[in-house]
Amino acid sequence: MSGSETLIPVRDYDLAATLSSGQTFRWERCGDAWEGVVGGRWVRLQQLDAGIYVQTAERITHWEWLTYYLQADIDLDAVLQTFPKDEPMRASVASCRGLRLLRQD
C-alpha cells in the first residue's frame, strides 16, 4: 500500500453505530472495516481495542481532518456529565453509548 496508516486512540467510540446510524450514507462495510470518503480522501476505518485504525490511499502526515470529522478528540464522559440525570436520558445514553455525531460538510 502506498498510502498512509495510523491509529487514532479513542475511548467509548462505537464506529459501527456511528457510521450506520443514518447520519451519513457514504460508508460501506467491508468485512470488519468501513470504507468511505472524507474531504475527498478515501479512507478505511477499523475499530480496535486501542482506537480506530486508519488506512488511506494517499500519503497523509497530519490527521486532524479525520479526528475532527469523527469527533474522536471529544471527551465523551465530559459531554455526558452535562446531560440531565433523569431516567429517560440514562436509558437513551445506555442504548447509544459510543455513538458520535460526525462533523460533515
Residue frames as a rotation matrix with the C-alpha (Angstrom) as fourth column:
MET 1
0.583 0.813 0.000 0.00
0.813 -0.583 0.000 0.00
0.000 0.000 -1.000 0.00
SER 2
-0.379 -0.774 0.507 1.47
0.770 -0.568 -0.291 3.38
0.513 0.280 0.811 -0.98
GLY 3
0.393 0.622 0.677 -0.83
0.071 -0.755 0.652 5.41
0.917 -0.208 -0.341 1.24
SER 4
-0.595 -0.531 0.603 -0.67
-0.525 -0.311 -0.792 6.02
0.609 -0.788 -0.094 4.96
GLU 5
0.227 0.661 -0.715 -1.91
0.395 0.608 0.688 4.38
0.890 -0.439 -0.124 8.10
THR 6
-0.679 -0.377 0.630 -2.34
-0.416 -0.509 -0.754 5.45
0.605 -0.774 0.188 11.70
LEU 7
-0.291 0.609 -0.738 -4.14
0.830 0.544 0.121 4.60
0.475 -0.578 -0.664 14.89
ILE 8
-0.315 0.303 0.899 -6.43
-0.365 -0.913 0.180 7.25
0.876 -0.272 0.398 16.33
PRO 9
-0.848 -0.002 -0.530 -6.62
0.445 0.540 -0.714 6.49
0.287 -0.842 -0.457 20.04
VAL 10
-0.443 0.778 0.446 -10.16
-0.662 -0.619 0.422 6.91
0.604 -0.109 0.789 21.31
ARG 11
-0.977 0.211 -0.024 -12.28
0.163 0.670 -0.724 5.56
-0.137 -0.712 -0.689 24.17
ASP 12
-0.301 0.951 -0.075 -16.02
0.285 0.015 -0.958 4.99
-0.910 -0.310 -0.275 24.28
TYR 13
-0.356 0.149 -0.922 -16.35
-0.829 -0.505 0.238 5.09
-0.430 0.850 0.304 20.50
ASP 14
-0.025 0.419 0.908 -18.68
0.242 0.883 -0.401 2.80
-0.970 0.210 -0.124 18.57
LEU 15
-0.771 -0.403 -0.493 -17.57
-0.342 -0.390 0.855 3.10
-0.537 0.828 0.163 14.95
ALA 16
-0.850 0.484 0.210 -20.25
0.501 0.615 0.608 0.76
0.165 0.622 -0.765 13.58
ALA 17
0.030 0.901 -0.432 -23.06
0.912 -0.202 -0.358 2.60
-0.410 -0.383 -0.828 15.40
THR 18
-0.129 -0.153 -0.980 -21.72
0.007 -0.988 0.153 5.96
-0.992 0.012 0.128 14.27
LEU 19
-0.842 -0.323 -0.433 -21.34
-0.395 -0.179 0.901 5.05
-0.368 0.929 0.024 10.59
SER 20
-0.814 0.581 -0.029 -24.60
0.416 0.616 0.669 3.08
0.406 0.532 -0.743 10.33
SER 21
-0.641 0.542 -0.543 -26.79
0.501 -0.241 -0.831 5.46
-0.581 -0.805 -0.117 12.37
GLY 22
0.267 0.778 0.568 -28.33
0.956 -0.138 -0.260 7.16
-0.124 0.613 -0.781 9.33
GLN 23
0.593 -0.079 -0.802 -26.45
0.117 -0.976 0.183 10.43
-0.797 -0.203 -0.569 9.66
THR 24
-0.219 -0.660 -0.719 -24.26
-0.812 -0.285 0.509 9.53
-0.540 0.695 -0.474 6.67
PHE 25
0.733 0.603 0.316 -24.80
-0.293 0.699 -0.652 7.28
-0.614 0.386 0.689 3.68
ARG 26
0.664 -0.504 -0.553 -21.43
-0.669 -0.070 -0.740 7.04
0.334 0.861 -0.384 2.01
TRP 27
-0.313 -0.785 0.535 -19.78
-0.922 0.387 0.028 4.40
-0.229 -0.484 -0.844 4.20
GLU 28
0.493 0.407 -0.769 -19.63
-0.621 0.784 0.017 0.78
0.610 0.469 0.639 3.11
ARG 29
0.495 -0.273 0.825 -19.00
-0.655 0.506 0.560 -2.14
-0.571 -0.818 0.071 5.44
CYS 30
0.435 -0.476 -0.765 -16.13
-0.602 0.478 -0.640 -4.31
0.670 0.739 -0.079 4.15
GLY 31
-0.062 -0.395 -0.916 -15.59
0.427 0.819 -0.382 -7.26
0.902 -0.415 0.118 6.47
ASP 32
0.272 0.108 -0.956 -14.55
0.962 -0.065 0.267 -5.85
-0.033 -0.992 -0.122 9.83
ALA 33
-0.708 -0.549 -0.444 -13.78
0.502 -0.834 0.231 -2.38
-0.497 -0.059 0.866 8.44
TRP 34
0.539 0.829 -0.154 -15.58
0.523 -0.471 -0.710 0.58
-0.661 0.302 -0.687 6.85
GLU 35
-0.592 -0.701 0.398 -14.61
0.755 -0.309 0.579 2.32
-0.282 0.643 0.712 3.61
GLY 36
0.622 0.783 -0.003 -15.63
0.738 -0.588 -0.332 5.81
-0.261 0.204 -0.943 2.58
VAL 37
-0.184 -0.608 0.772 -14.52
0.744 -0.599 -0.295 9.26
0.642 0.520 0.563 1.52
VAL 38
0.568 0.245 -0.786 -13.83
0.725 -0.600 0.337 12.17
-0.389 -0.761 -0.518 3.87
GLY 39
0.485 -0.358 -0.798 -12.80
-0.226 -0.933 0.282 15.53
-0.845 0.043 -0.533 2.44
GLY 40
0.697 -0.153 -0.701 -12.05
-0.712 -0.030 -0.701 13.96
0.086 0.988 -0.130 -0.94
ARG 41
-0.450 -0.893 -0.004 -9.81
-0.871 0.440 -0.218 11.29
0.197 -0.094 -0.976 0.61
TRP 42
0.421 0.495 -0.760 -10.55
-0.302 0.867 0.397 7.56
0.856 0.062 0.514 0.53
VAL 43
-0.429 -0.533 0.729 -10.22
-0.879 0.059 -0.473 6.04
0.209 -0.844 -0.494 3.99
ARG 44
0.120 0.383 -0.916 -10.62
0.036 0.920 0.390 2.61
0.992 -0.080 0.097 5.53
LEU 45
-0.214 -0.088 0.973 -11.50
-0.887 -0.400 -0.231 2.54
0.410 -0.912 0.008 9.23
GLN 46
0.041 0.195 -0.980 -11.39
0.168 0.965 0.199 -0.40
0.985 -0.173 0.007 11.62
GLN 47
0.592 0.244 0.768 -12.40
-0.686 -0.348 0.639 -0.42
0.423 -0.905 -0.038 15.28
LEU 48
-0.107 -0.659 -0.745 -9.70
0.246 0.708 -0.662 -1.89
0.963 -0.254 0.086 17.53
ASP 49
0.468 0.240 -0.850 -9.46
0.857 0.110 0.503 -2.03
0.215 -0.964 -0.154 21.32
ALA 50
-0.332 -0.742 -0.582 -6.84
0.824 -0.528 0.204 0.75
-0.459 -0.412 0.787 21.27
GLY 51
-0.317 0.245 -0.916 -8.79
-0.246 -0.954 -0.170 3.03
-0.916 0.171 0.363 18.92
ILE 52
0.810 0.584 0.052 -9.60
-0.034 0.135 -0.990 3.40
-0.585 0.801 0.129 15.24
TYR 53
-0.288 -0.887 0.360 -7.07
0.365 0.246 0.898 2.03
-0.885 0.390 0.253 12.77
VAL 54
0.665 0.491 -0.563 -6.99
-0.213 -0.598 -0.772 4.14
-0.716 0.633 -0.294 9.59
GLN 55
-0.344 -0.707 0.618 -5.65
0.637 0.307 0.707 3.44
-0.690 0.637 0.345 6.12
THR 56
0.482 0.442 -0.756 -5.63
-0.268 -0.748 -0.608 5.92
-0.834 0.495 -0.242 3.23
ALA 57
0.750 -0.169 0.640 -4.78
0.631 0.472 -0.615 5.68
-0.198 0.865 0.461 -0.45
GLU 58
0.546 -0.563 0.620 -2.59
0.139 -0.669 -0.730 8.79
0.826 0.485 -0.287 -0.35
ARG 59
-0.415 -0.775 -0.476 0.27
0.725 0.034 -0.687 9.89
0.549 -0.631 0.548 1.88
ILE 60
0.663 0.611 0.433 -1.01
0.120 -0.658 0.744 11.73
0.739 -0.441 -0.509 4.96
THR 61
-0.486 -0.855 -0.178 1.16
0.392 -0.031 -0.919 13.40
0.781 -0.517 0.350 7.59
HIS 62
-0.928 0.258 0.269 -1.49
-0.370 -0.557 -0.743 15.26
-0.042 -0.789 0.613 9.60
TRP 63
-0.734 0.631 -0.249 -4.70
0.526 0.761 0.379 13.57
0.429 0.148 -0.891 10.73
GLU 64
-0.878 0.380 -0.290 -6.61
0.008 -0.595 -0.803 16.46
-0.478 -0.708 0.520 12.31
TRP 65
-0.575 0.674 -0.464 -9.16
-0.792 -0.318 0.520 16.49
0.204 0.667 0.717 9.46
LEU 66
-0.279 0.455 -0.846 -10.18
-0.045 0.873 0.485 12.90
0.959 0.174 -0.223 10.25
THR 67
-0.772 -0.022 -0.635 -10.08
0.621 0.186 -0.762 13.29
0.135 -0.982 -0.130 14.03
TYR 68
-0.848 0.477 -0.230 -12.32
-0.396 -0.859 -0.325 16.34
-0.353 -0.185 0.917 13.61
TYR 69
-0.414 0.699 -0.584 -14.74
-0.687 0.180 0.704 14.51
0.597 0.692 0.405 11.27
LEU 70
-0.227 0.270 -0.936 -15.04
0.292 0.936 0.199 11.52
0.929 -0.228 -0.291 13.60
GLN 71
0.455 0.257 0.853 -15.12
-0.615 -0.603 0.509 13.68
0.645 -0.756 -0.116 16.77
ALA 72
0.489 -0.370 -0.790 -12.53
0.475 0.872 -0.115 11.30
0.731 -0.319 0.603 18.16
ASP 73
-0.607 -0.773 0.182 -10.99
0.315 -0.444 -0.839 14.12
0.729 -0.452 0.514 20.20
ILE 74
0.022 0.724 0.690 -14.17
-0.616 -0.533 0.579 14.68
0.787 -0.438 0.435 22.24
ASP 75
-0.962 -0.256 0.099 -14.22
-0.217 0.490 -0.844 13.52
0.167 -0.834 -0.526 25.87
LEU 76
-0.339 0.899 -0.277 -17.49
0.047 0.310 0.950 11.60
0.940 0.309 -0.147 25.85
ASP 77
-0.208 0.237 -0.949 -17.64
0.939 0.321 -0.126 11.34
0.274 -0.917 -0.289 29.65
ALA 78
-0.853 -0.146 -0.501 -17.39
0.321 -0.904 -0.283 15.12
-0.412 -0.402 0.818 29.97
VAL 79
-0.780 0.624 -0.058 -20.22
-0.397 -0.421 0.816 15.58
0.485 0.659 0.575 27.46
LEU 80
-0.191 0.742 -0.642 -22.41
0.398 0.657 0.640 13.03
0.897 -0.133 -0.421 29.23
GLN 81
-0.593 -0.083 -0.801 -21.92
0.802 -0.148 -0.578 14.84
-0.071 -0.985 0.155 32.53
THR 82
-0.955 0.238 -0.175 -23.82
-0.247 -0.968 0.036 17.81
-0.161 0.077 0.984 31.04
PHE 83
-0.547 0.789 -0.279 -26.92
-0.033 0.313 0.949 15.70
0.836 0.529 -0.145 30.30
PRO 84
0.110 0.681 0.724 -29.95
-0.907 -0.229 0.353 15.64
0.406 -0.696 0.593 32.61
LYS 85
-0.845 -0.499 0.192 -29.79
-0.525 0.708 -0.473 12.92
0.100 -0.500 -0.860 35.25
ASP 86
0.035 0.948 0.317 -33.31
-0.891 0.173 -0.420 11.58
-0.453 -0.268 0.850 34.63
GLU 87
-0.055 -0.004 0.998 -34.25
-0.038 0.999 0.002 8.02
-0.998 -0.038 -0.055 33.71
PRO 88
0.888 0.391 0.241 -35.21
0.203 0.137 -0.970 8.69
-0.412 0.910 0.042 30.04
MET 89
0.653 -0.714 -0.254 -31.83
-0.735 -0.514 -0.442 10.30
0.185 0.476 -0.860 29.41
ARG 90
-0.170 -0.717 0.677 -29.96
-0.762 0.531 0.370 7.48
-0.624 -0.453 -0.636 31.19
ALA 91
0.321 0.372 0.871 -31.83
0.202 0.872 -0.447 4.95
-0.925 0.319 0.205 29.03
SER 92
0.992 0.054 -0.114 -31.02
-0.091 -0.321 -0.943 6.89
-0.087 0.946 -0.313 25.86
VAL 93
0.288 -0.958 -0.019 -27.33
-0.958 -0.288 -0.006 7.13
0.000 0.020 -1.000 26.70
ALA 94
-0.141 -0.323 0.936 -27.18
-0.459 0.859 0.227 3.43
-0.877 -0.398 -0.269 27.56
SER 95
0.566 0.454 0.688 -28.74
0.323 0.646 -0.692 2.41
-0.758 0.614 0.219 24.25
CYS 96
0.939 -0.202 0.279 -26.48
0.199 -0.343 -0.918 4.64
0.282 0.917 -0.282 22.15
ARG 97
0.693 -0.714 -0.104 -23.22
-0.110 -0.247 0.963 4.58
-0.713 -0.656 -0.249 24.13
GLY 98
-0.232 -0.915 0.329 -20.27
0.394 0.220 0.892 5.35
-0.889 0.337 0.310 21.89
LEU 99
0.285 0.382 0.879 -22.27
0.959 -0.117 -0.260 6.85
0.003 0.917 -0.399 19.03
ARG 100
-0.465 -0.476 -0.747 -20.79
0.420 -0.861 0.287 10.15
-0.779 -0.180 0.600 17.84
LEU 101
0.790 0.597 -0.141 -22.16
0.218 -0.487 -0.846 12.85
-0.574 0.637 -0.515 15.60
LEU 102
-0.031 -0.808 0.588 -19.98
0.966 0.126 0.224 13.20
-0.255 0.575 0.777 12.53
ARG 103
0.093 -0.035 -0.995 -18.79
-0.031 -0.999 0.033 16.66
-0.995 0.028 -0.094 11.52
GLN 104
-0.077 -0.013 0.997 -19.81
0.904 0.421 0.075 16.64
-0.420 0.907 -0.021 7.89
ASP 105
-0.973 -0.218 -0.075 -19.61
0.149 -0.844 0.515 19.36
-0.175 0.490 0.854 5.25
